[in-house]
């Protein structure tokens, strides 16, 4: 069934958006984040949750993605409280 729907959409000029690389807020909706301990992948797409769709270069639905974010250390209640105190200064 999915193949038939995709074929019908393609015949109508609708193309899927399944980008990789940097997150583009005009094309992507970040639905979750993932730590990037390396610091090399921040603000890049880690995975696609749901593809987006274009029709004649008009965005019908943004691609829903998981984005890498900079690693900030362990996320324990104590570490979060300490981070909050530092940011309040």
Secondary structure, DSSP 4 states (H G I P E B T S, - for coil): -HHHHHHHHHHTTEEEE---SB--TTTEEEEEEEEETTSSSTTBEEEEEE-EEEETTEEEEPEEEEEEEE--S---HHHHHHHHHHHH-
